[in-house]
C-alpha cells in the first residue's frame, strides 16, 4: 500500500469509527478544523520510529496550528506485544526531550488488546486501527477538553459498552473496510 492509501484508510477509520461512534468526543472538532496531521513513517525498525516520533514532536512544538498528529507506521511493530513494549521507549523519549506534561502518546494498533481481555473481545476495538499508529496529543488541550466535558470518566466504560453492543464481527468488518479503502 502506498502512503496515500495508508492515510486514506486511517482517515476513514477516524471519521467512521472514532468520530462516527463518538469514541473520542474531542476528535470531531479538530478533524473538521483540519488540525489533525496524518503522517506515514517509513520506519522499518524501532530506532527509525523513535527518530520519526522525535521529529513529529518537534513539529508539533513548532506548529501550533496542528493540534494532534497520528504517526502511522505500517512497516514496523506489526506485533502488538512488541508495539506495546515500544510504548515505554516512546514515553522515555518524551522524558528525555523534557516534553512530559507537554505531549502525551496514545496508542492504536490493528491487534490492540487490553490486559485481561480475550484477543477477540469486542472492547479491544476501542483502540484498534487499520495500522499501528502513535497518537501525539497536546497535554494542555487535552486537559482543557477534559475540564469542559461533563463525564470524562465515563468515556471508557461507554466505549466498551458500545463495542460490546456492536460486536466484534461488525467492528472487524468496519475495520477491514477502512483498511481496504482506496484513495
VENFEN-V353836 format. One record per residue. PHI is phi in whole degrees, 0 to 359 (* if undefined). NEAR is the number of other C-alpha atoms within 8 Angstrom. D_FIRST is the distance of its C-alpha to the first C-alpha in whole Angstrom. Layout:
phi->PHI near->NEAR d_first->D_FIRST
phi->PHI near->NEAR d_first->D_FIRST
This chain:
phi->* near->4 d_first->0
phi->273 near->5 d_first->4
phi->303 near->7 d_first->7
phi->294 near->7 d_first->8
phi->290 near->11 d_first->6
phi->296 near->13 d_first->7
phi->296 near->11 d_first->10
phi->301 near->11 d_first->11
phi->296 near->14 d_first->10
phi->292 near->14 d_first->12
phi->295 near->9 d_first->15
phi->299 near->11 d_first->15
phi->298 near->13 d_first->16
phi->299 near->10 d_first->19
phi->295 near->10 d_first->20
phi->279 near->9 d_first->20
phi->261 near->11 d_first->21
phi->296 near->12 d_first->22
phi->275 near->13 d_first->24
phi->302 near->9 d_first->25
phi->260 near->7 d_first->26
phi->55 near->8 d_first->28
phi->296 near->11 d_first->27
phi->235 near->8 d_first->27
phi->293 near->7 d_first->30
phi->262 near->7 d_first->29
phi->283 near->9 d_first->26
phi->302 near->9 d_first->27
phi->303 near->7 d_first->29
phi->290 near->11 d_first->26
phi->293 near->9 d_first->24
phi->298 near->7 d_first->26
phi->280 near->6 d_first->27
phi->58 near->7 d_first->24
phi->252 near->11 d_first->25
phi->256 near->11 d_first->22
phi->264 near->10 d_first->19
phi->257 near->11 d_first->16
phi->227 near->9 d_first->14
phi->257 near->11 d_first->11
phi->273 near->11 d_first->13
phi->269 near->7 d_first->12
phi->306 near->11 d_first->15
phi->244 near->8 d_first->15
phi->210 near->9 d_first->18
phi->294 near->10 d_first->20
phi->297 near->6 d_first->22
phi->295 near->9 d_first->20
phi->292 near->13 d_first->19
phi->298 near->11 d_first->22
phi->296 near->8 d_first->22
phi->296 near->10 d_first->20
phi->298 near->10 d_first->21
phi->300 near->9 d_first->25
phi->298 near->8 d_first->23
phi->290 near->10 d_first->22
phi->297 near->10 d_first->25
phi->297 near->8 d_first->27
phi->298 near->8 d_first->25
phi->298 near->12 d_first->26
phi->297 near->7 d_first->30
phi->276 near->6 d_first->30
phi->236 near->7 d_first->29
phi->295 near->7 d_first->31
phi->286 near->5 d_first->29
phi->269 near->10 d_first->26
phi->278 near->12 d_first->27
phi->207 near->12 d_first->24
phi->232 near->14 d_first->21
phi->256 near->12 d_first->18
phi->267 near->14 d_first->16
phi->267 near->13 d_first->13
phi->225 near->14 d_first->12
phi->290 near->12 d_first->9
phi->267 near->10 d_first->11
phi->213 near->10 d_first->14
phi->65 near->12 d_first->16
phi->292 near->9 d_first->15
phi->283 near->7 d_first->18
phi->298 near->12 d_first->20
phi->291 near->6 d_first->23
phi->293 near->9 d_first->22
phi->301 near->11 d_first->21
phi->299 near->8 d_first->24
phi->293 near->8 d_first->26
phi->298 near->9 d_first->24
phi->302 near->9 d_first->25
phi->296 near->8 d_first->28
phi->294 near->9 d_first->27
phi->296 near->11 d_first->26
phi->295 near->9 d_first->29
phi->296 near->8 d_first->31
phi->296 near->10 d_first->29
phi->304 near->11 d_first->30
phi->296 near->9 d_first->34
phi->301 near->7 d_first->34
phi->278 near->6 d_first->33
phi->57 near->6 d_first->35
phi->246 near->9 d_first->33
phi->295 near->8 d_first->34
phi->87 near->6 d_first->35
phi->259 near->8 d_first->33
phi->232 near->12 d_first->30
phi->225 near->10 d_first->28
phi->248 near->10 d_first->25
phi->256 near->8 d_first->24
phi->233 near->9 d_first->22
phi->221 near->13 d_first->19
phi->204 near->13 d_first->17
phi->301 near->10 d_first->16
phi->245 near->8 d_first->19
phi->309 near->11 d_first->21
phi->216 near->9 d_first->25
phi->290 near->6 d_first->28
phi->303 near->4 d_first->31
phi->82 near->4 d_first->33
phi->250 near->8 d_first->31
phi->287 near->6 d_first->29
phi->304 near->7 d_first->26
phi->269 near->6 d_first->26
phi->295 near->10 d_first->28
phi->301 near->13 d_first->27
phi->299 near->11 d_first->28
phi->296 near->13 d_first->25
phi->289 near->12 d_first->23
phi->297 near->9 d_first->24
phi->235 near->9 d_first->22
phi->267 near->12 d_first->19
phi->228 near->13 d_first->16
phi->299 near->13 d_first->12
phi->221 near->13 d_first->11
phi->299 near->14 d_first->14
phi->207 near->13 d_first->16
phi->248 near->11 d_first->19
phi->257 near->12 d_first->21
phi->263 near->13 d_first->23
phi->242 near->13 d_first->26
phi->277 near->11 d_first->30
phi->301 near->10 d_first->33
phi->298 near->7 d_first->35
phi->293 near->8 d_first->33
phi->296 near->9 d_first->32
phi->298 near->8 d_first->36
phi->297 near->8 d_first->37
phi->297 near->9 d_first->35
phi->296 near->8 d_first->36
phi->298 near->7 d_first->40
phi->257 near->6 d_first->40
phi->252 near->7 d_first->38
phi->295 near->5 d_first->41
phi->220 near->6 d_first->39
phi->297 near->7 d_first->37
phi->293 near->5 d_first->38
phi->275 near->7 d_first->37
phi->302 near->10 d_first->33
phi->301 near->7 d_first->32
phi->295 near->7 d_first->35
phi->296 near->8 d_first->34
phi->296 near->11 d_first->30
phi->298 near->11 d_first->31
phi->299 near->9 d_first->33
phi->296 near->8 d_first->31
phi->298 near->14 d_first->28
phi->295 near->11 d_first->31
phi->292 near->6 d_first->32
phi->289 near->9 d_first->29
phi->92 near->9 d_first->28
phi->297 near->13 d_first->25
phi->296 near->7 d_first->24
phi->296 near->8 d_first->24
phi->293 near->12 d_first->22
phi->299 near->8 d_first->20
phi->296 near->8 d_first->19
phi->296 near->8 d_first->19
phi->297 near->12 d_first->16
phi->296 near->9 d_first->14
phi->299 near->8 d_first->15
phi->295 near->12 d_first->13
phi->298 near->11 d_first->10
phi->276 near->7 d_first->10
phi->301 near->10 d_first->10
phi->253 near->6 d_first->10
phi->289 near->5 d_first->11
